[in-house]
Amino acid sequence: MVIHEARVIGLPIIMSKFSSAEGSMLPGGQYLIGTNKEDILDGLNAFIDGRVPCEYVFDASQYNREAYEEFLCAIGEHEYSPEGTENA
């Protein structure tokens, strides 16, 4: 969630390579690093040097609609539709 919160206010994002990182990535939306100390230092230097991209488009309202739709489907309220519209 922290990644989405940072995107809502337009912050540059340095993101470590975690198991589901690909699902959280947006074009031009983050600087991906490993998890060792050299990678973390690289991410910090990239931020200082202005190399962390921040040109993403993130629609928080659309994201919330889609997340809510997935939740309703998970609890059996209705079928999932990838566009975020309800199929009650």
Contacts in CASP RR format, 6 or more apart in sequence:
PFRMAT RR
TARGET T0000
AUTHOR 0000-0000-0000
METHOD contacts of the structure
MODEL  1
MVIHEARVIGLPIIMSKFSSAEGSMLPGGQYLIGTNKEDILDGLNAFIDG
RVPCEYVFDASQYNREAYEEFLCAIGEHEYSPEGTENA
3 13 0 8 1.000
3 15 0 8 1.000
3 24 0 8 1.000
3 30 0 8 1.000
4 24 0 8 1.000
4 58 0 8 1.000
4 60 0 8 1.000
4 63 0 8 1.000
6 13 0 8 1.000
7 13 0 8 1.000
7 26 0 8 1.000
7 29 0 8 1.000
7 56 0 8 1.000
7 58 0 8 1.000
7 60 0 8 1.000
8 58 0 8 1.000
8 60 0 8 1.000
10 54 0 8 1.000
10 58 0 8 1.000
11 54 0 8 1.000
12 31 0 8 1.000
12 47 0 8 1.000
12 50 0 8 1.000
12 52 0 8 1.000
12 53 0 8 1.000
12 54 0 8 1.000
13 29 0 8 1.000
13 30 0 8 1.000
13 31 0 8 1.000
13 52 0 8 1.000
13 54 0 8 1.000
14 30 0 8 1.000
14 31 0 8 1.000
14 33 0 8 1.000
14 43 0 8 1.000
14 44 0 8 1.000
14 46 0 8 1.000
14 47 0 8 1.000
14 52 0 8 1.000
15 21 0 8 1.000
15 24 0 8 1.000
15 25 0 8 1.000
15 30 0 8 1.000
15 31 0 8 1.000
15 32 0 8 1.000
15 33 0 8 1.000
16 32 0 8 1.000
16 33 0 8 1.000
16 34 0 8 1.000
16 35 0 8 1.000
16 39 0 8 1.000
16 40 0 8 1.000
17 32 0 8 1.000
17 33 0 8 1.000
17 34 0 8 1.000
17 35 0 8 1.000
21 32 0 8 1.000
24 30 0 8 1.000
25 32 0 8 1.000
26 56 0 8 1.000
26 57 0 8 1.000
26 58 0 8 1.000
27 56 0 8 1.000
28 53 0 8 1.000
28 54 0 8 1.000
28 55 0 8 1.000
28 56 0 8 1.000
29 53 0 8 1.000
29 54 0 8 1.000
29 55 0 8 1.000
29 56 0 8 1.000
30 52 0 8 1.000
30 53 0 8 1.000
30 56 0 8 1.000
31 43 0 8 1.000
31 46 0 8 1.000
31 47 0 8 1.000
31 51 0 8 1.000
31 52 0 8 1.000
31 53 0 8 1.000
33 39 0 8 1.000
33 40 0 8 1.000
33 42 0 8 1.000
33 43 0 8 1.000
34 40 0 8 1.000
43 52 0 8 1.000
46 52 0 8 1.000
65 84 0 8 1.000
66 84 0 8 1.000
69 80 0 8 1.000
69 81 0 8 1.000
69 84 0 8 1.000
69 85 0 8 1.000
69 86 0 8 1.000
70 80 0 8 1.000
72 78 0 8 1.000
72 86 0 8 1.000
73 79 0 8 1.000
73 80 0 8 1.000
77 88 0 8 1.000
78 86 0 8 1.000
78 87 0 8 1.000
78 88 0 8 1.000
79 87 0 8 1.000
80 87 0 8 1.000
81 87 0 8 1.000
END
